[in-house]
Amino acid sequence: MFIGNVEIKDKAFLAPMAGVADRAFRELCLSYGAAGVTSEMVSAKGFTMGDRKSRELLKLSDVEHPAAVQIFGDNPEILARAARNALEFAPDWIDINMGCPAPKIAGNGGGASLMKDPVLAQDIARAVVSAVDIPVTVKFRTGWDAKHINCVEFAKRMEDVGVAAVTVHGRTKEQMYAPGINYDAIAAVKQAVSIPVIGNGDIVDGPTAAAMIERTGCDAVAVGRGAQGRPWVFHQINSYLSPELRIVPEPPMAEIMRVMIKHVETICEYKGEKVGMKEARKHAAWYIKGVRGAASFRKEIGMLSSMEELERLAIRVIETEMANG
Ligand SMILES: Cc1cc2nc3c(=O)[nH]c(=O)nc-3n(C[C@H](O)[C@H](O)[C@H](O)COP(=O)(O)O)c2cc1C
């Protein structure tokens, strides 16, 4: 599959996740075979006004490819300027967020609220496409609510102005993250456009990725929450989708703890130990999620403040697993 002129070798992308899929996590997911990654979303307005935090969020590592940067907003000119400025970070393509349901984003005309105004959404896509000479992709939902499922019209509008691929999260804005993915809507998008369609929603392993592809005909999938504390999910999906249809089990606990420590070390390297350890807490909680007695570690995780503490915790988690057989 190609996104514009960028060749994509595998089938499972890491979905963008603000506050989760930072540089450290994206690098880790790529090392496990993620097809591509996307930065955390950044306000086009904030970024073009020189916001320092936005710049940090858009930074990509040299090893981070294929990678997109994601911008959101409701003003075509500002998004176009943001896309042009973001070229500084050498992304392989620019992704526009038209699916975020968070009140802070959708309540201000950006993210999923653009699904209520497909003409404006198209103007934004057109402006961004003509502002940069790299591919532009758009990520959106099935619609605003059950009465307004308009992802097919939306996708066609995007294709018409030169968007190179679309990611469709199989839920409406109103559904937020409630269970239940609308595979038929994603399938209808795939039927309606000839650009690549990436299916998204509730993919957690090989079989769920295969089901998304089978039920929708989509060209690739994007995995969000299913990768939290499980960056090896991309290897599992790639193996399952290979001709051998191989099921790769979850790694043993010692390996999970090794990955967790390496992940947190990288976060601390990029953000410093103080900020890094704070951010590490949620990741640590995800890594030990399946452990018997995980609840008893949670309080300790909430207070983690150094690598030494994390290493001690890892040893006790492994010992607990072994004691429980
Ligand atoms: C913590 C979190 C942060 C997210 N941040 C973004 C974001 O910055 N941009 C975006 O387009 N989607 C964002 N999403 C949505 C995901 O990319 C994805 O569409 C959604 O989680 C459904 O996929 P999943 O079921 O695999 O998690 C976020 C989701 C979560 C859970």
The ligand as a Tripos MOL2 file, in Angstrom:
@<TRIPOS>MOLECULE
LIG
   31    33     1     0     0
SMALL
NO_CHARGES

@<TRIPOS>ATOM
      1 C1         -5.7360    8.3620   25.1680 C.3       1 LIG1
      2 C2         -6.1860    8.5590   23.7370 C.ar      1 LIG1
      3 C3         -5.7150    9.6460   23.0190 C.ar      1 LIG1
      4 C4         -6.1020    9.8340   21.6930 C.ar      1 LIG1
      5 N1         -5.5830   10.8820   20.9910 N.ar      1 LIG1
      6 C5         -5.8640   11.0200   19.6680 C.ar      1 LIG1
      7 C6         -5.2200   12.0070   18.8730 C.ar      1 LIG1
      8 O1         -4.3710   12.7690   19.3360 O.2       1 LIG1
      9 N2         -5.5860   12.0860   17.5620 N.ar      1 LIG1
     10 C7         -6.5130   11.2450   16.9970 C.ar      1 LIG1
     11 O2         -6.7910   11.3540   15.8070 O.2       1 LIG1
     12 N3         -7.1140   10.2920   17.7280 N.ar      1 LIG1
     13 C8         -6.8010   10.1460   19.0290 C.ar      1 LIG1
     14 N4         -7.3670    9.1250   19.7470 N.ar      1 LIG1
     15 C9         -8.2510    8.1670   19.0800 C.3       1 LIG1
     16 C10        -7.4770    6.9420   18.5980 C.3       1 LIG1
     17 O3         -6.5390    7.2980   17.5970 O.3       1 LIG1
     18 C11        -8.4160    5.8610   18.0390 C.3       1 LIG1
     19 O4         -9.1350    6.3980   16.9510 O.3       1 LIG1
     20 C12        -9.4240    5.3640   19.0670 C.3       1 LIG1
     21 O5         -8.8090    5.1320   20.3220 O.3       1 LIG1
     22 C13       -10.0820    4.0540   18.5860 C.3       1 LIG1
     23 O6         -9.1150    3.0600   18.3450 O.3       1 LIG1
     24 P1         -8.8100    1.8900   19.4230 P.3       1 LIG1
     25 O7        -10.1200    1.1980   19.6950 O.co2     1 LIG1
     26 O8         -7.8020    1.0250   18.7370 O.co2     1 LIG1
     27 O9         -8.2960    2.5570   20.6640 O.co2     1 LIG1
     28 C14        -7.0040    8.9340   21.0830 C.ar      1 LIG1
     29 C15        -7.5020    7.8620   21.8160 C.ar      1 LIG1
     30 C16        -7.1000    7.6560   23.1200 C.ar      1 LIG1
     31 C17        -7.6200    6.4530   23.8740 C.3       1 LIG1
@<TRIPOS>BOND
     1     1     2 1
     2     2     3 ar
     3     2    30 ar
     4     3     4 ar
     5     4     5 ar
     6     4    28 ar
     7     5     6 ar
     8     6     7 ar
     9     6    13 1
    10     7     8 2
    11     7     9 ar
    12     9    10 ar
    13    10    11 2
    14    10    12 ar
    15    12    13 ar
    16    13    14 ar
    17    14    15 1
    18    14    28 ar
    19    15    16 1
    20    16    17 1
    21    16    18 1
    22    18    19 1
    23    18    20 1
    24    20    21 1
    25    20    22 1
    26    22    23 1
    27    23    24 1
    28    24    25 2
    29    24    26 1
    30    24    27 1
    31    28    29 ar
    32    29    30 ar
    33    30    31 1
@<TRIPOS>SUBSTRUCTURE
     1 LIG1         1 GROUP 0 **** ****
